[in-house]
Amino acid sequence: MRILICEDSVLLREGLVRLLEDGGHTVVAALPDATGLPEAVDETDPELCIVDVRLPPTFTDEGIRAAVQLRTRRPELPVLVLSQYVEERYASELIASQAAPQAGASRGQGGALGYLLKDRVADVGEFLDSIERIGQGATVLDPEVVAQLLTRRHEDDRMSRLTERERTVLALIAEGKSNQAIAGMLFLSEGSVEKNITAIFQKLGLEPDESGNRRVLAALAHIESSGGSPQTGTAR
């Protein structure tokens, strides 16, 4: 996969380059700030962008702003945001951009994103797996991000319709887990997981669509609306 990195820390930036290239990927650009990010994306045509939340010159929201702008300009381009800590406002903004309709998303990968804490990079296998899944169009949210967003949202009528099992399944969907992975974690058959997911879609009022975004929309509804404690499988 062709990957562009935008990270101000020299050590982390160079470490990511080495890690990704050792994992079989090609790093087409490694930028220290977002100043030339749009131009670099146009010139190198990456298949995935990795962007730090906080970048020079103010180290506040330059990175997340750049990520949102990338998703507006290139909706088909998968984006992975790295953050030192769980920053709820920035995570919510990025996730909210996923639910917004974006013109030009036509390859089935529009909206693919990840939001991971930098500590996850230390687990090389898991990090590279996340990279692959995001590149293939999945949404991968750090379990800690999911957990904190869950505990700071108010429950609405739709979420109250879900059973405890369905909430647990939905929390795992929000982390980007596949049906097979969910089945293994909850000791269920894949058929049972599929039935739970079908019930979740029905209770949340999510109709089938050609883009296949119901999993993403369901996860967003959970994150935005649920005020319950994190379910089994949302934290490690």
C-alpha positions as CSV (number, residue, x, y, z in Angstrom):
1,M,0.0,0.0,0.0
2,R,1.2,3.5,-0.8
3,I,1.1,5.5,2.4
4,L,1.7,9.2,3.3
5,I,2.7,10.2,6.8
6,C,2.2,13.6,8.4
7,E,3.8,13.6,11.9
8,D,5.9,16.3,13.6
9,S,7.9,14.0,15.9
10,V,11.1,12.9,14.0
11,L,11.5,9.8,16.0
12,L,7.9,8.6,15.5
13,R,7.9,9.7,11.9
14,E,11.0,7.8,11.0
15,G,9.9,4.8,13.2
16,L,6.6,4.7,11.2
17,V,8.5,4.8,7.9
18,R,10.7,1.9,9.0
19,L,7.8,-0.1,10.4
20,L,5.6,0.3,7.4
21,E,8.3,-0.4,4.9
22,D,9.3,-3.5,6.8
23,G,5.6,-4.5,6.7
24,G,5.7,-4.4,2.9
25,H,4.2,-0.9,2.3
26,T,5.7,2.0,0.4
27,V,5.9,5.4,2.2
28,V,5.5,8.0,-0.6
29,A,6.0,11.0,1.7
30,A,6.8,11.8,5.3
31,L,5.9,15.3,6.3
32,P,6.7,17.2,9.5
33,D,3.5,19.4,9.3
34,A,0.3,19.9,7.3
35,T,1.5,22.9,5.3
36,G,2.1,21.0,2.1
37,L,-0.2,18.1,2.8
38,P,-2.8,18.8,0.0
39,E,-0.1,19.2,-2.6
40,A,1.7,16.1,-1.4
41,V,-1.4,14.1,-1.6
42,D,-2.1,15.3,-5.2
43,E,1.5,14.6,-6.2
44,T,2.0,11.2,-4.6
45,D,-1.5,9.8,-4.8
46,P,-1.3,7.7,-1.6
47,E,-3.7,4.9,-0.8
48,L,-3.7,5.9,2.9
49,C,-2.8,9.0,4.9
50,I,-1.6,8.8,8.5
51,V,-2.0,12.2,10.3
52,D,-1.1,13.3,13.8
53,V,-3.9,15.2,15.6
54,R,-1.6,18.0,16.9
55,L,0.9,19.5,14.4
56,P,3.0,22.7,14.1
57,P,2.8,25.6,14.5
58,T,0.2,25.7,17.4
59,F,0.0,22.0,18.2
60,T,-3.7,22.3,18.7
61,D,-5.9,21.0,15.9
62,E,-3.9,21.4,12.7
63,G,-3.8,17.7,12.2
64,I,-7.5,17.0,12.7
65,R,-8.4,19.9,10.5
66,A,-6.1,18.6,7.8
67,A,-7.7,15.1,8.1
68,V,-11.2,16.5,7.8
69,Q,-10.2,18.6,4.8
70,L,-8.6,15.6,3.2
71,R,-11.9,13.7,3.6
72,T,-13.7,16.5,1.9
73,R,-11.3,16.8,-1.0
74,R,-10.6,13.1,-1.4
75,P,-13.6,11.2,0.1
76,E,-12.3,7.9,-1.2
77,L,-8.9,8.3,0.5
78,P,-8.6,6.3,3.8
79,V,-7.3,8.3,6.7
80,L,-5.7,7.2,10.0
81,V,-5.4,9.8,12.8
82,L,-2.9,9.2,15.5
83,S,-3.3,10.9,18.9
84,Q,-1.2,10.9,22.1
85,Y,-4.4,10.9,24.3
86,V,-8.1,10.4,23.8
87,E,-9.3,13.8,22.7
88,E,-13.0,13.6,22.6
89,R,-13.8,16.7,20.7
90,Y,-11.4,15.9,17.9
91,A,-12.4,12.3,17.8
92,S,-16.1,13.3,17.6
93,E,-15.4,15.8,14.8
94,L,-13.6,13.2,12.7
95,I,-16.2,10.5,13.3
96,A,-19.0,13.0,12.6
97,S,-17.4,13.7,9.2
98,Q,-17.8,10.1,8.4
99,A,-21.6,10.2,8.6
100,A,-21.8,13.3,6.4
101,P,-22.6,12.5,2.7
102,Q,-19.5,13.1,0.6
103,A,-19.6,13.6,-3.1
104,G,-17.2,11.5,-5.1
105,A,-17.1,8.4,-2.8
106,S,-17.7,5.8,-5.5
107,R,-15.2,3.0,-4.9
108,G,-16.9,1.5,-1.8
109,Q,-14.1,2.9,0.4
110,G,-15.4,6.4,0.9
111,G,-15.3,7.2,4.6
112,A,-12.7,4.6,5.6
113,L,-10.9,6.0,8.7
114,G,-9.0,5.1,11.8
115,Y,-8.5,6.9,15.1
116,L,-5.8,5.2,17.2
117,L,-3.7,6.2,20.2
118,K,0.0,6.3,19.5
119,D,0.6,3.6,22.1
120,R,-0.9,1.1,19.7
121,V,2.0,1.6,17.3
122,A,4.1,-0.4,19.9
123,D,2.1,-3.5,19.1
124,V,3.5,-3.9,15.6
125,G,1.2,-6.7,14.5
126,E,-2.0,-5.1,15.7
127,F,-1.0,-1.7,14.2
128,L,-0.2,-3.2,10.8
129,D,-3.4,-5.2,10.9
130,S,-5.3,-1.9,11.5
131,I,-3.5,-0.3,8.6
132,E,-4.6,-3.1,6.3
133,R,-8.2,-2.9,7.5
134,I,-8.4,0.8,7.1
135,G,-6.8,0.6,3.6
136,Q,-9.5,-1.9,2.7
137,G,-12.3,0.4,3.7
138,A,-12.9,-0.5,7.4
139,T,-13.5,1.9,10.3
140,V,-11.0,1.2,13.1
141,L,-11.4,3.1,16.4
142,D,-9.1,2.7,19.4
143,P,-10.9,0.8,22.2
144,E,-10.1,3.7,24.6
145,V,-11.6,6.2,22.2
146,V,-14.8,4.1,22.0
147,A,-14.9,3.7,25.8
148,Q,-14.5,7.4,26.6
149,L,-17.0,8.5,24.0
150,L,-19.5,5.9,25.2
151,T,-19.4,7.1,28.8
152,R,-19.9,10.8,27.8
153,R,-23.0,10.5,25.7
154,H,-26.7,10.6,26.6
155,E,-28.8,7.6,25.7
156,D,-31.6,8.1,23.2
157,D,-34.8,6.1,22.4
158,R,-33.1,4.1,19.6
159,M,-30.3,2.8,21.8
160,S,-32.7,1.8,24.5
161,R,-34.3,-0.7,22.2
162,L,-31.1,-2.8,22.0
163,T,-30.5,-5.7,24.3
164,E,-27.3,-6.1,26.4
165,R,-25.9,-8.5,23.8
166,E,-26.7,-6.2,20.9
167,R,-25.0,-3.3,22.7
168,T,-21.9,-5.5,23.2
169,V,-21.9,-6.5,19.5
170,L,-22.3,-2.9,18.5
171,A,-19.4,-1.7,20.7
172,L,-17.2,-4.3,18.9
173,I,-18.5,-3.1,15.5
174,A,-17.5,0.4,16.5
175,E,-13.9,-0.9,17.0
176,G,-13.9,-2.2,13.5
177,K,-14.2,-5.8,14.4
178,S,-15.4,-8.3,11.7
179,N,-18.3,-10.7,12.2
180,Q,-15.8,-13.5,12.5
181,A,-13.7,-11.6,15.2
182,I,-16.9,-10.7,17.1
183,A,-18.0,-14.4,17.1
184,G,-14.7,-15.5,18.5
185,M,-14.6,-12.9,21.2
186,L,-18.1,-13.5,22.4
187,F,-18.0,-17.3,21.8
188,L,-20.9,-17.1,19.4
189,S,-21.5,-18.6,15.9
190,E,-21.1,-16.2,13.0
191,G,-24.8,-16.9,12.3
192,S,-25.7,-15.6,15.8
193,V,-23.6,-12.5,15.3
194,E,-25.3,-11.8,11.9
195,K,-28.7,-12.1,13.6
196,N,-27.7,-9.7,16.3
197,I,-26.4,-7.2,13.7
198,T,-29.6,-7.5,11.6
199,A,-31.6,-6.8,14.8
200,I,-29.4,-3.8,15.6
201,F,-29.9,-2.3,12.1
202,Q,-33.7,-2.8,12.4
203,K,-33.9,-1.2,15.8
204,L,-31.8,1.7,14.8
205,G,-33.9,2.2,11.7
206,L,-31.0,1.7,9.3
207,E,-32.3,0.7,5.9
208,P,-30.1,-1.4,3.5
209,D,-28.1,0.7,1.1
210,E,-25.8,0.1,-1.9
211,S,-22.8,1.7,-0.2
212,G,-22.8,-0.8,2.7
213,N,-22.4,2.0,5.3
214,R,-25.0,0.6,7.8
215,R,-22.2,-0.8,10.1
216,V,-20.6,2.6,10.2
217,L,-23.8,4.5,10.8
218,A,-24.8,2.0,13.6
219,A,-21.4,2.5,15.3
220,L,-21.8,6.3,15.0
221,A,-25.3,6.1,16.5
222,H,-23.9,4.1,19.4
223,I,-21.0,6.5,20.0
224,E,-23.1,9.6,19.7
225,S,-26.1,8.5,21.7
226,S,-25.2,5.8,24.3
227,G,-24.6,6.9,27.8
228,G,-24.0,3.4,29.2
229,S,-20.7,2.0,30.5
230,P,-18.4,0.5,27.9
231,Q,-19.5,-3.0,27.0
232,T,-17.5,-6.2,27.1
233,G,-14.8,-6.0,24.4
234,T,-14.5,-2.3,24.2
235,A,-11.4,-2.0,26.3
236,R,-8.2,-3.9,26.7
